[in-house]
């Protein structure tokens, strides 16, 4: 047994997982759900394909452990907007992350599975609510996350 997992109402021990834990900023849970093969650069998109399509959406992906982190994460690694542990739009990212922490009832340092994350999205995020919690996101206008949330909730 290795990590303590703070779920919505309890804390439990998570068994050792041979798959490395993925690190996500809070807003990246919805980015991963809505990902459709587009990104900021070829390297960024390839990284998203590896994390989302080849890990989270692959068989067993719902068991993938994800740690909620405050600074840049595994998705940010090849992003052209990355500046060390921060983003060139850090104020906007902080706003997105705070809104997603509240909406998903998460805290920095929580560890949960992708399946648990999808359950939180299904329970706490209405498609029309993305206009508020994702305000300022350049991808919001394309409707990918809204469509993904609708599909998840159907």
C-alpha positions as CSV (number, residue, x, y, z in Angstrom):
1,X,0.0,0.0,0.0
2,X,1.3,3.4,-0.8
3,X,-0.7,6.6,-1.1
4,X,-3.5,8.1,0.9
5,X,-6.4,9.0,-1.3
6,X,-8.8,11.8,-0.2
7,X,-12.0,11.0,-1.9
8,X,-15.0,13.3,-1.5
9,X,-16.0,12.1,1.9
10,X,-13.3,9.7,3.1
11,X,-9.6,8.9,3.0
12,X,-8.4,5.5,2.0
13,X,-5.2,3.7,1.2
14,X,-4.6,3.0,-2.5
15,X,-2.7,-0.2,-3.4
16,X,0.7,0.1,-5.1
17,X,0.1,0.7,-8.8
18,X,2.7,-0.5,-11.3
19,X,1.6,2.3,-13.6
20,X,3.2,5.7,-12.7
21,X,0.8,8.3,-11.3
22,X,-0.1,11.0,-13.8
23,X,0.0,14.6,-12.5
24,X,-2.8,16.9,-13.5
25,X,-3.5,20.5,-12.8
26,X,-7.2,20.7,-11.8
27,X,-8.5,22.1,-15.1
28,X,-6.8,19.3,-17.0
29,X,-9.4,16.7,-15.9
30,X,-11.9,18.4,-18.3
31,X,-9.2,19.0,-21.0
32,X,-8.5,15.2,-20.9
33,X,-12.2,14.4,-21.1
34,X,-12.8,16.7,-24.1
35,X,-9.5,16.1,-26.0
36,X,-10.0,15.5,-29.7
37,X,-6.5,15.4,-31.2
38,X,-5.8,19.1,-31.2
39,X,-3.3,21.1,-29.3
40,X,-0.9,24.0,-29.1
41,X,1.9,22.3,-31.0
42,X,2.7,18.9,-32.6
43,X,4.7,17.9,-29.5
44,X,1.9,19.0,-27.2
45,X,-0.7,17.0,-29.2
46,X,1.5,13.9,-29.3
47,X,1.9,14.1,-25.5
48,X,-1.9,14.5,-25.1
49,X,-2.5,11.5,-27.4
50,X,-0.1,9.4,-25.2
51,X,-1.8,10.5,-21.9
52,X,-5.4,10.6,-23.0
53,X,-5.9,8.2,-25.9
54,X,-3.2,5.6,-25.0
55,X,-3.5,5.7,-21.2
56,X,-6.8,7.1,-19.9
57,X,-9.0,5.9,-22.8
58,X,-7.2,2.5,-23.2
59,X,-8.4,-0.7,-21.5
60,X,-7.9,-0.3,-17.8
61,X,-7.5,3.5,-18.1
62,X,-10.2,4.1,-15.5
63,X,-7.7,2.7,-12.9
64,X,-5.0,5.2,-13.8
65,X,-3.9,7.1,-10.7
66,X,-3.9,10.9,-11.1
67,X,-2.4,13.3,-8.6
68,X,-3.8,16.9,-8.4
69,X,-0.9,19.4,-8.6
70,X,-0.6,23.1,-8.3
71,X,2.1,23.8,-10.9
72,X,2.9,22.5,-14.4
73,X,2.0,18.8,-14.8
74,X,2.4,15.9,-17.3
75,X,0.1,17.6,-19.8
76,X,2.1,20.9,-19.6
77,X,5.5,19.2,-20.2
78,X,5.8,20.0,-23.9
79,X,3.5,23.0,-24.0
80,X,5.0,26.1,-25.8
81,X,3.4,28.3,-23.1
82,X,5.3,26.6,-20.3
83,X,7.8,28.7,-18.3
84,X,9.5,26.4,-15.9
85,X,6.8,25.4,-13.3
86,X,4.5,28.1,-14.5
87,X,2.6,29.2,-17.6
88,X,3.0,32.4,-19.7
89,X,-0.7,32.9,-18.8
90,X,-0.3,31.9,-15.1
91,X,-3.1,34.3,-13.8
92,X,-5.6,32.8,-16.2
93,X,-4.5,29.2,-15.4
94,X,-4.8,29.9,-11.7
95,X,-8.3,31.2,-12.2
96,X,-9.2,28.0,-14.2
97,X,-7.6,25.7,-11.6
98,X,-9.4,27.4,-8.6
99,X,-12.8,27.1,-10.4
100,X,-12.1,23.4,-11.2
101,X,-11.0,22.6,-7.7
102,X,-14.2,24.0,-6.3
103,X,-16.5,22.4,-9.0
104,X,-14.9,19.0,-8.7
105,X,-14.5,19.2,-4.9
106,X,-10.8,18.5,-5.1
107,X,-7.7,19.8,-3.3
108,X,-4.1,20.0,-4.3
109,X,-2.4,16.7,-3.4
110,X,-5.5,14.5,-3.8
111,X,-4.9,11.3,-5.7
112,X,-7.8,9.6,-7.5
113,X,-8.3,7.3,-10.4
114,X,-9.5,8.5,-13.9
115,X,-12.7,6.5,-13.2
116,X,-13.2,8.5,-10.0
117,X,-12.5,11.7,-11.8
118,X,-15.1,10.9,-14.4
119,X,-17.6,10.2,-11.7
120,X,-16.9,13.6,-10.1
121,X,-17.3,15.3,-13.5
122,X,-20.6,13.4,-14.1
123,X,-21.9,14.3,-10.6
124,X,-20.7,17.9,-10.3
125,X,-20.3,19.4,-13.8
126,X,-23.3,20.4,-16.0
127,X,-22.4,21.0,-19.7
128,X,-23.8,24.6,-19.4
129,X,-21.6,25.1,-16.3
130,X,-18.5,25.1,-18.4
131,X,-19.2,28.7,-19.5
132,X,-18.5,29.7,-15.9
133,X,-15.8,27.3,-14.7
134,X,-13.9,27.4,-18.0
135,X,-14.3,31.1,-18.6
136,X,-11.1,32.4,-20.3
137,X,-10.1,29.0,-21.8
138,X,-9.3,29.5,-25.5
139,X,-10.7,26.0,-26.2
140,X,-14.2,26.7,-24.7
141,X,-15.5,28.1,-28.0
142,X,-15.0,24.8,-29.8
143,X,-17.5,22.9,-27.5
144,X,-15.3,19.8,-27.2
145,X,-15.5,19.7,-23.4
146,X,-19.2,20.5,-23.4
147,X,-19.9,17.7,-25.8
148,X,-17.7,15.3,-23.8
149,X,-19.5,16.2,-20.5
150,X,-22.9,15.7,-22.2
151,X,-21.8,12.3,-23.5
152,X,-20.4,11.3,-20.1
153,X,-23.7,12.3,-18.4
154,X,-26.0,10.5,-20.9
